[in-house]
Amino acid sequence: MPRVRLCIPAKVQMLHGLENTLLDDLSQTGARVTLAGRLPGAGAGVVVKAAGLDVFGNVVWAKGARFGIVFEEPLPLHDVVNVRHLADAYAEHEAEQMRRNARMFVQGGPRLRRPG
């Protein structure tokens, strides 16, 4: 299935708990996820929670900090498209936040007063 490239925050529920992750890409039948913590092994059941999705699947591969998931049931195409739109809005929000931070840094930003 065609995949949409993303890079949005997500959570993955695994046997050992809920982990913060990045959802790298998504299709109707699966996803690729990046995780800084302990990766689940192939065959492990997981739930991907991102952008309004709550999808069960099984890990089919894990390498480095990434792993691939095949969903138990395919997602409707409109759900994949909606996540892509949300990812675009998230990227624009992050870029605007970076511009604001840079502007505040250049302009001196709020100064902290010294005690005393």
MODELLER restraints for C-alpha pairs under 7 A, 6 or more apart:
rsr = mdl.restraints
at = mdl.atoms
rsr.add(forms.Gaussian(group=physical.xy_distance, feature=features.Distance(at['CA:1:A'], at['CA:27:A']), mean=6.22, stdev=0.5))
rsr.add(forms.Gaussian(group=physical.xy_distance, feature=features.Distance(at['CA:1:A'], at['CA:28:A']), mean=6.79, stdev=0.5))
rsr.add(forms.Gaussian(group=physical.xy_distance, feature=features.Distance(at['CA:1:A'], at['CA:29:A']), mean=6.90, stdev=0.5))
rsr.add(forms.Gaussian(group=physical.xy_distance, feature=features.Distance(at['CA:2:A'], at['CA:27:A']), mean=6.02, stdev=0.5))
rsr.add(forms.Gaussian(group=physical.xy_distance, feature=features.Distance(at['CA:3:A'], at['CA:25:A']), mean=6.25, stdev=0.5))
rsr.add(forms.Gaussian(group=physical.xy_distance, feature=features.Distance(at['CA:3:A'], at['CA:26:A']), mean=5.29, stdev=0.5))
rsr.add(forms.Gaussian(group=physical.xy_distance, feature=features.Distance(at['CA:3:A'], at['CA:27:A']), mean=4.47, stdev=0.5))
rsr.add(forms.Gaussian(group=physical.xy_distance, feature=features.Distance(at['CA:4:A'], at['CA:25:A']), mean=5.49, stdev=0.5))
rsr.add(forms.Gaussian(group=physical.xy_distance, feature=features.Distance(at['CA:4:A'], at['CA:26:A']), mean=5.43, stdev=0.5))
rsr.add(forms.Gaussian(group=physical.xy_distance, feature=features.Distance(at['CA:4:A'], at['CA:27:A']), mean=6.40, stdev=0.5))
rsr.add(forms.Gaussian(group=physical.xy_distance, feature=features.Distance(at['CA:4:A'], at['CA:84:A']), mean=6.80, stdev=0.5))
rsr.add(forms.Gaussian(group=physical.xy_distance, feature=features.Distance(at['CA:5:A'], at['CA:24:A']), mean=6.14, stdev=0.5))
rsr.add(forms.Gaussian(group=physical.xy_distance, feature=features.Distance(at['CA:5:A'], at['CA:25:A']), mean=4.46, stdev=0.5))
rsr.add(forms.Gaussian(group=physical.xy_distance, feature=features.Distance(at['CA:5:A'], at['CA:26:A']), mean=6.78, stdev=0.5))
rsr.add(forms.Gaussian(group=physical.xy_distance, feature=features.Distance(at['CA:6:A'], at['CA:23:A']), mean=6.38, stdev=0.5))
rsr.add(forms.Gaussian(group=physical.xy_distance, feature=features.Distance(at['CA:6:A'], at['CA:24:A']), mean=4.90, stdev=0.5))
rsr.add(forms.Gaussian(group=physical.xy_distance, feature=features.Distance(at['CA:6:A'], at['CA:25:A']), mean=5.01, stdev=0.5))
rsr.add(forms.Gaussian(group=physical.xy_distance, feature=features.Distance(at['CA:6:A'], at['CA:84:A']), mean=6.94, stdev=0.5))
rsr.add(forms.Gaussian(group=physical.xy_distance, feature=features.Distance(at['CA:6:A'], at['CA:87:A']), mean=6.24, stdev=0.5))
rsr.add(forms.Gaussian(group=physical.xy_distance, feature=features.Distance(at['CA:7:A'], at['CA:22:A']), mean=5.99, stdev=0.5))
rsr.add(forms.Gaussian(group=physical.xy_distance, feature=features.Distance(at['CA:7:A'], at['CA:23:A']), mean=5.56, stdev=0.5))
rsr.add(forms.Gaussian(group=physical.xy_distance, feature=features.Distance(at['CA:7:A'], at['CA:24:A']), mean=4.82, stdev=0.5))
rsr.add(forms.Gaussian(group=physical.xy_distance, feature=features.Distance(at['CA:8:A'], at['CA:22:A']), mean=5.43, stdev=0.5))
rsr.add(forms.Gaussian(group=physical.xy_distance, feature=features.Distance(at['CA:8:A'], at['CA:23:A']), mean=5.39, stdev=0.5))
rsr.add(forms.Gaussian(group=physical.xy_distance, feature=features.Distance(at['CA:8:A'], at['CA:87:A']), mean=6.18, stdev=0.5))
rsr.add(forms.Gaussian(group=physical.xy_distance, feature=features.Distance(at['CA:9:A'], at['CA:21:A']), mean=5.92, stdev=0.5))
rsr.add(forms.Gaussian(group=physical.xy_distance, feature=features.Distance(at['CA:9:A'], at['CA:22:A']), mean=4.66, stdev=0.5))
rsr.add(forms.Gaussian(group=physical.xy_distance, feature=features.Distance(at['CA:9:A'], at['CA:23:A']), mean=6.21, stdev=0.5))
rsr.add(forms.Gaussian(group=physical.xy_distance, feature=features.Distance(at['CA:10:A'], at['CA:20:A']), mean=6.02, stdev=0.5))
rsr.add(forms.Gaussian(group=physical.xy_distance, feature=features.Distance(at['CA:10:A'], at['CA:21:A']), mean=5.12, stdev=0.5))
rsr.add(forms.Gaussian(group=physical.xy_distance, feature=features.Distance(at['CA:10:A'], at['CA:22:A']), mean=5.42, stdev=0.5))
rsr.add(forms.Gaussian(group=physical.xy_distance, feature=features.Distance(at['CA:10:A'], at['CA:23:A']), mean=5.83, stdev=0.5))
rsr.add(forms.Gaussian(group=physical.xy_distance, feature=features.Distance(at['CA:10:A'], at['CA:49:A']), mean=5.79, stdev=0.5))
rsr.add(forms.Gaussian(group=physical.xy_distance, feature=features.Distance(at['CA:10:A'], at['CA:50:A']), mean=4.64, stdev=0.5))
rsr.add(forms.Gaussian(group=physical.xy_distance, feature=features.Distance(at['CA:11:A'], at['CA:18:A']), mean=6.50, stdev=0.5))
rsr.add(forms.Gaussian(group=physical.xy_distance, feature=features.Distance(at['CA:11:A'], at['CA:19:A']), mean=5.46, stdev=0.5))
rsr.add(forms.Gaussian(group=physical.xy_distance, feature=features.Distance(at['CA:11:A'], at['CA:20:A']), mean=4.62, stdev=0.5))
rsr.add(forms.Gaussian(group=physical.xy_distance, feature=features.Distance(at['CA:11:A'], at['CA:21:A']), mean=5.43, stdev=0.5))
rsr.add(forms.Gaussian(group=physical.xy_distance, feature=features.Distance(at['CA:11:A'], at['CA:48:A']), mean=6.12, stdev=0.5))
rsr.add(forms.Gaussian(group=physical.xy_distance, feature=features.Distance(at['CA:11:A'], at['CA:49:A']), mean=5.07, stdev=0.5))
rsr.add(forms.Gaussian(group=physical.xy_distance, feature=features.Distance(at['CA:11:A'], at['CA:50:A']), mean=6.45, stdev=0.5))
rsr.add(forms.Gaussian(group=physical.xy_distance, feature=features.Distance(at['CA:12:A'], at['CA:18:A']), mean=5.67, stdev=0.5))
rsr.add(forms.Gaussian(group=physical.xy_distance, feature=features.Distance(at['CA:12:A'], at['CA:19:A']), mean=5.32, stdev=0.5))
rsr.add(forms.Gaussian(group=physical.xy_distance, feature=features.Distance(at['CA:12:A'], at['CA:20:A']), mean=6.65, stdev=0.5))
rsr.add(forms.Gaussian(group=physical.xy_distance, feature=features.Distance(at['CA:12:A'], at['CA:21:A']), mean=6.78, stdev=0.5))
rsr.add(forms.Gaussian(group=physical.xy_distance, feature=features.Distance(at['CA:12:A'], at['CA:46:A']), mean=6.47, stdev=0.5))
rsr.add(forms.Gaussian(group=physical.xy_distance, feature=features.Distance(at['CA:12:A'], at['CA:47:A']), mean=5.51, stdev=0.5))
rsr.add(forms.Gaussian(group=physical.xy_distance, feature=features.Distance(at['CA:12:A'], at['CA:48:A']), mean=4.68, stdev=0.5))
rsr.add(forms.Gaussian(group=physical.xy_distance, feature=features.Distance(at['CA:12:A'], at['CA:49:A']), mean=5.99, stdev=0.5))
rsr.add(forms.Gaussian(group=physical.xy_distance, feature=features.Distance(at['CA:13:A'], at['CA:19:A']), mean=6.36, stdev=0.5))
rsr.add(forms.Gaussian(group=physical.xy_distance, feature=features.Distance(at['CA:13:A'], at['CA:46:A']), mean=5.53, stdev=0.5))
rsr.add(forms.Gaussian(group=physical.xy_distance, feature=features.Distance(at['CA:13:A'], at['CA:47:A']), mean=4.99, stdev=0.5))
rsr.add(forms.Gaussian(group=physical.xy_distance, feature=features.Distance(at['CA:13:A'], at['CA:48:A']), mean=6.61, stdev=0.5))
rsr.add(forms.Gaussian(group=physical.xy_distance, feature=features.Distance(at['CA:14:A'], at['CA:45:A']), mean=6.94, stdev=0.5))
rsr.add(forms.Gaussian(group=physical.xy_distance, feature=features.Distance(at['CA:14:A'], at['CA:46:A']), mean=5.05, stdev=0.5))
rsr.add(forms.Gaussian(group=physical.xy_distance, feature=features.Distance(at['CA:14:A'], at['CA:47:A']), mean=6.94, stdev=0.5))
rsr.add(forms.Gaussian(group=physical.xy_distance, feature=features.Distance(at['CA:21:A'], at['CA:33:A']), mean=6.68, stdev=0.5))
rsr.add(forms.Gaussian(group=physical.xy_distance, feature=features.Distance(at['CA:21:A'], at['CA:34:A']), mean=5.74, stdev=0.5))
rsr.add(forms.Gaussian(group=physical.xy_distance, feature=features.Distance(at['CA:21:A'], at['CA:35:A']), mean=4.94, stdev=0.5))
rsr.add(forms.Gaussian(group=physical.xy_distance, feature=features.Distance(at['CA:22:A'], at['CA:33:A']), mean=5.71, stdev=0.5))
rsr.add(forms.Gaussian(group=physical.xy_distance, feature=features.Distance(at['CA:22:A'], at['CA:34:A']), mean=5.15, stdev=0.5))
rsr.add(forms.Gaussian(group=physical.xy_distance, feature=features.Distance(at['CA:22:A'], at['CA:35:A']), mean=6.72, stdev=0.5))
rsr.add(forms.Gaussian(group=physical.xy_distance, feature=features.Distance(at['CA:23:A'], at['CA:32:A']), mean=6.34, stdev=0.5))
rsr.add(forms.Gaussian(group=physical.xy_distance, feature=features.Distance(at['CA:23:A'], at['CA:33:A']), mean=4.75, stdev=0.5))
rsr.add(forms.Gaussian(group=physical.xy_distance, feature=features.Distance(at['CA:23:A'], at['CA:34:A']), mean=6.59, stdev=0.5))
rsr.add(forms.Gaussian(group=physical.xy_distance, feature=features.Distance(at['CA:24:A'], at['CA:32:A']), mean=5.42, stdev=0.5))
rsr.add(forms.Gaussian(group=physical.xy_distance, feature=features.Distance(at['CA:24:A'], at['CA:33:A']), mean=5.40, stdev=0.5))
rsr.add(forms.Gaussian(group=physical.xy_distance, feature=features.Distance(at['CA:24:A'], at['CA:34:A']), mean=6.76, stdev=0.5))
rsr.add(forms.Gaussian(group=physical.xy_distance, feature=features.Distance(at['CA:25:A'], at['CA:31:A']), mean=5.51, stdev=0.5))
rsr.add(forms.Gaussian(group=physical.xy_distance, feature=features.Distance(at['CA:25:A'], at['CA:32:A']), mean=5.30, stdev=0.5))
rsr.add(forms.Gaussian(group=physical.xy_distance, feature=features.Distance(at['CA:26:A'], at['CA:32:A']), mean=6.69, stdev=0.5))
rsr.add(forms.Gaussian(group=physical.xy_distance, feature=features.Distance(at['CA:26:A'], at['CA:80:A']), mean=6.94, stdev=0.5))
rsr.add(forms.Gaussian(group=physical.xy_distance, feature=features.Distance(at['CA:27:A'], at['CA:80:A']), mean=6.48, stdev=0.5))
rsr.add(forms.Gaussian(group=physical.xy_distance, feature=features.Distance(at['CA:28:A'], at['CA:74:A']), mean=5.06, stdev=0.5))
rsr.add(forms.Gaussian(group=physical.xy_distance, feature=features.Distance(at['CA:28:A'], at['CA:75:A']), mean=4.51, stdev=0.5))
rsr.add(forms.Gaussian(group=physical.xy_distance, feature=features.Distance(at['CA:28:A'], at['CA:76:A']), mean=6.47, stdev=0.5))
rsr.add(forms.Gaussian(group=physical.xy_distance, feature=features.Distance(at['CA:28:A'], at['CA:77:A']), mean=6.29, stdev=0.5))
rsr.add(forms.Gaussian(group=physical.xy_distance, feature=features.Distance(at['CA:28:A'], at['CA:80:A']), mean=6.54, stdev=0.5))
rsr.add(forms.Gaussian(group=physical.xy_distance, feature=features.Distance(at['CA:29:A'], at['CA:70:A']), mean=5.81, stdev=0.5))
rsr.add(forms.Gaussian(group=physical.xy_distance, feature=features.Distance(at['CA:29:A'], at['CA:71:A']), mean=5.32, stdev=0.5))
rsr.add(forms.Gaussian(group=physical.xy_distance, feature=features.Distance(at['CA:29:A'], at['CA:74:A']), mean=4.75, stdev=0.5))
rsr.add(forms.Gaussian(group=physical.xy_distance, feature=features.Distance(at['CA:29:A'], at['CA:75:A']), mean=6.48, stdev=0.5))
rsr.add(forms.Gaussian(group=physical.xy_distance, feature=features.Distance(at['CA:30:A'], at['CA:69:A']), mean=5.23, stdev=0.5))
rsr.add(forms.Gaussian(group=physical.xy_distance, feature=features.Distance(at['CA:30:A'], at['CA:70:A']), mean=4.23, stdev=0.5))
rsr.add(forms.Gaussian(group=physical.xy_distance, feature=features.Distance(at['CA:30:A'], at['CA:71:A']), mean=5.10, stdev=0.5))
rsr.add(forms.Gaussian(group=physical.xy_distance, feature=features.Distance(at['CA:31:A'], at['CA:68:A']), mean=5.83, stdev=0.5))
rsr.add(forms.Gaussian(group=physical.xy_distance, feature=features.Distance(at['CA:31:A'], at['CA:69:A']), mean=5.24, stdev=0.5))
rsr.add(forms.Gaussian(group=physical.xy_distance, feature=features.Distance(at['CA:31:A'], at['CA:70:A']), mean=6.74, stdev=0.5))
rsr.add(forms.Gaussian(group=physical.xy_distance, feature=features.Distance(at['CA:32:A'], at['CA:66:A']), mean=6.89, stdev=0.5))
rsr.add(forms.Gaussian(group=physical.xy_distance, feature=features.Distance(at['CA:32:A'], at['CA:67:A']), mean=5.78, stdev=0.5))
rsr.add(forms.Gaussian(group=physical.xy_distance, feature=features.Distance(at['CA:32:A'], at['CA:68:A']), mean=4.53, stdev=0.5))
rsr.add(forms.Gaussian(group=physical.xy_distance, feature=features.Distance(at['CA:32:A'], at['CA:69:A']), mean=6.33, stdev=0.5))
rsr.add(forms.Gaussian(group=physical.xy_distance, feature=features.Distance(at['CA:33:A'], at['CA:66:A']), mean=5.48, stdev=0.5))
rsr.add(forms.Gaussian(group=physical.xy_distance, feature=features.Distance(at['CA:33:A'], at['CA:67:A']), mean=5.50, stdev=0.5))
rsr.add(forms.Gaussian(group=physical.xy_distance, feature=features.Distance(at['CA:33:A'], at['CA:68:A']), mean=6.42, stdev=0.5))
rsr.add(forms.Gaussian(group=physical.xy_distance, feature=features.Distance(at['CA:34:A'], at['CA:65:A']), mean=5.50, stdev=0.5))
rsr.add(forms.Gaussian(group=physical.xy_distance, feature=features.Distance(at['CA:34:A'], at['CA:66:A']), mean=4.35, stdev=0.5))
rsr.add(forms.Gaussian(group=physical.xy_distance, feature=features.Distance(at['CA:34:A'], at['CA:67:A']), mean=6.65, stdev=0.5))
rsr.add(forms.Gaussian(group=physical.xy_distance, feature=features.Distance(at['CA:35:A'], at['CA:65:A']), mean=5.39, stdev=0.5))
rsr.add(forms.Gaussian(group=physical.xy_distance, feature=features.Distance(at['CA:35:A'], at['CA:66:A']), mean=6.12, stdev=0.5))
rsr.add(forms.Gaussian(group=physical.xy_distance, feature=features.Distance(at['CA:36:A'], at['CA:65:A']), mean=6.10, stdev=0.5))
rsr.add(forms.Gaussian(group=physical.xy_distance, feature=features.Distance(at['CA:39:A'], at['CA:62:A']), mean=6.92, stdev=0.5))
rsr.add(forms.Gaussian(group=physical.xy_distance, feature=features.Distance(at['CA:41:A'], at['CA:59:A']), mean=6.78, stdev=0.5))
rsr.add(forms.Gaussian(group=physical.xy_distance, feature=features.Distance(at['CA:41:A'], at['CA:62:A']), mean=6.70, stdev=0.5))
rsr.add(forms.Gaussian(group=physical.xy_distance, feature=features.Distance(at['CA:42:A'], at['CA:59:A']), mean=4.92, stdev=0.5))
rsr.add(forms.Gaussian(group=physical.xy_distance, feature=features.Distance(at['CA:42:A'], at['CA:60:A']), mean=4.97, stdev=0.5))
rsr.add(forms.Gaussian(group=physical.xy_distance, feature=features.Distance(at['CA:42:A'], at['CA:61:A']), mean=5.37, stdev=0.5))
rsr.add(forms.Gaussian(group=physical.xy_distance, feature=features.Distance(at['CA:42:A'], at['CA:62:A']), mean=6.74, stdev=0.5))
rsr.add(forms.Gaussian(group=physical.xy_distance, feature=features.Distance(at['CA:43:A'], at['CA:58:A']), mean=5.53, stdev=0.5))
rsr.add(forms.Gaussian(group=physical.xy_distance, feature=features.Distance(at['CA:43:A'], at['CA:59:A']), mean=5.14, stdev=0.5))
rsr.add(forms.Gaussian(group=physical.xy_distance, feature=features.Distance(at['CA:43:A'], at['CA:60:A']), mean=6.04, stdev=0.5))
rsr.add(forms.Gaussian(group=physical.xy_distance, feature=features.Distance(at['CA:44:A'], at['CA:58:A']), mean=5.47, stdev=0.5))
rsr.add(forms.Gaussian(group=physical.xy_distance, feature=features.Distance(at['CA:44:A'], at['CA:59:A']), mean=5.40, stdev=0.5))
rsr.add(forms.Gaussian(group=physical.xy_distance, feature=features.Distance(at['CA:45:A'], at['CA:57:A']), mean=5.80, stdev=0.5))
rsr.add(forms.Gaussian(group=physical.xy_distance, feature=features.Distance(at['CA:45:A'], at['CA:58:A']), mean=4.50, stdev=0.5))
rsr.add(forms.Gaussian(group=physical.xy_distance, feature=features.Distance(at['CA:45:A'], at['CA:59:A']), mean=6.50, stdev=0.5))
rsr.add(forms.Gaussian(group=physical.xy_distance, feature=features.Distance(at['CA:46:A'], at['CA:56:A']), mean=5.81, stdev=0.5))
rsr.add(forms.Gaussian(group=physical.xy_distance, feature=features.Distance(at['CA:46:A'], at['CA:57:A']), mean=5.53, stdev=0.5))
rsr.add(forms.Gaussian(group=physical.xy_distance, feature=features.Distance(at['CA:46:A'], at['CA:58:A']), mean=5.96, stdev=0.5))
rsr.add(forms.Gaussian(group=physical.xy_distance, feature=features.Distance(at['CA:47:A'], at['CA:54:A']), mean=6.45, stdev=0.5))
rsr.add(forms.Gaussian(group=physical.xy_distance, feature=features.Distance(at['CA:47:A'], at['CA:55:A']), mean=5.32, stdev=0.5))
rsr.add(forms.Gaussian(group=physical.xy_distance, feature=features.Distance(at['CA:47:A'], at['CA:56:A']), mean=4.36, stdev=0.5))
rsr.add(forms.Gaussian(group=physical.xy_distance, feature=features.Distance(at['CA:47:A'], at['CA:57:A']), mean=6.26, stdev=0.5))
rsr.add(forms.Gaussian(group=physical.xy_distance, feature=features.Distance(at['CA:48:A'], at['CA:54:A']), mean=5.61, stdev=0.5))
rsr.add(forms.Gaussian(group=physical.xy_distance, feature=features.Distance(at['CA:48:A'], at['CA:55:A']), mean=5.18, stdev=0.5))
rsr.add(forms.Gaussian(group=physical.xy_distance, feature=features.Distance(at['CA:48:A'], at['CA:56:A']), mean=6.44, stdev=0.5))
rsr.add(forms.Gaussian(group=physical.xy_distance, feature=features.Distance(at['CA:49:A'], at['CA:55:A']), mean=6.71, stdev=0.5))
rsr.add(forms.Gaussian(group=physical.xy_distance, feature=features.Distance(at['CA:51:A'], at['CA:83:A']), mean=6.02, stdev=0.5))
rsr.add(forms.Gaussian(group=physical.xy_distance, feature=features.Distance(at['CA:51:A'], at['CA:86:A']), mean=6.94, stdev=0.5))
rsr.add(forms.Gaussian(group=physical.xy_distance, feature=features.Distance(at['CA:55:A'], at['CA:71:A']), mean=6.98, stdev=0.5))
rsr.add(forms.Gaussian(group=physical.xy_distance, feature=features.Distance(at['CA:56:A'], at['CA:71:A']), mean=5.90, stdev=0.5))
rsr.add(forms.Gaussian(group=physical.xy_distance, feature=features.Distance(at['CA:56:A'], at['CA:72:A']), mean=6.06, stdev=0.5))
rsr.add(forms.Gaussian(group=physical.xy_distance, feature=features.Distance(at['CA:57:A'], at['CA:69:A']), mean=5.93, stdev=0.5))
rsr.add(forms.Gaussian(group=physical.xy_distance, feature=features.Distance(at['CA:57:A'], at['CA:70:A']), mean=5.33, stdev=0.5))
rsr.add(forms.Gaussian(group=physical.xy_distance, feature=features.Distance(at['CA:57:A'], at['CA:71:A']), mean=3.94, stdev=0.5))
rsr.add(forms.Gaussian(group=physical.xy_distance, feature=features.Distance(at['CA:57:A'], at['CA:72:A']), mean=4.99, stdev=0.5))
rsr.add(forms.Gaussian(group=physical.xy_distance, feature=features.Distance(at['CA:58:A'], at['CA:69:A']), mean=5.35, stdev=0.5))
rsr.add(forms.Gaussian(group=physical.xy_distance, feature=features.Distance(at['CA:58:A'], at['CA:70:A']), mean=5.49, stdev=0.5))
rsr.add(forms.Gaussian(group=physical.xy_distance, feature=features.Distance(at['CA:58:A'], at['CA:71:A']), mean=6.47, stdev=0.5))
rsr.add(forms.Gaussian(group=physical.xy_distance, feature=features.Distance(at['CA:59:A'], at['CA:67:A']), mean=6.83, stdev=0.5))
rsr.add(forms.Gaussian(group=physical.xy_distance, feature=features.Distance(at['CA:59:A'], at['CA:68:A']), mean=5.68, stdev=0.5))
rsr.add(forms.Gaussian(group=physical.xy_distance, feature=features.Distance(at['CA:59:A'], at['CA:69:A']), mean=4.43, stdev=0.5))
rsr.add(forms.Gaussian(group=physical.xy_distance, feature=features.Distance(at['CA:59:A'], at['CA:70:A']), mean=6.51, stdev=0.5))
rsr.add(forms.Gaussian(group=physical.xy_distance, feature=features.Distance(at['CA:60:A'], at['CA:68:A']), mean=5.63, stdev=0.5))
rsr.add(forms.Gaussian(group=physical.xy_distance, feature=features.Distance(at['CA:60:A'], at['CA:69:A']), mean=5.65, stdev=0.5))
rsr.add(forms.Gaussian(group=physical.xy_distance, feature=features.Distance(at['CA:60:A'], at['CA:70:A']), mean=6.61, stdev=0.5))
rsr.add(forms.Gaussian(group=physical.xy_distance, feature=features.Distance(at['CA:61:A'], at['CA:67:A']), mean=5.48, stdev=0.5))
rsr.add(forms.Gaussian(group=physical.xy_distance, feature=features.Distance(at['CA:61:A'], at['CA:68:A']), mean=5.30, stdev=0.5))
rsr.add(forms.Gaussian(group=physical.xy_distance, feature=features.Distance(at['CA:62:A'], at['CA:68:A']), mean=6.43, stdev=0.5))
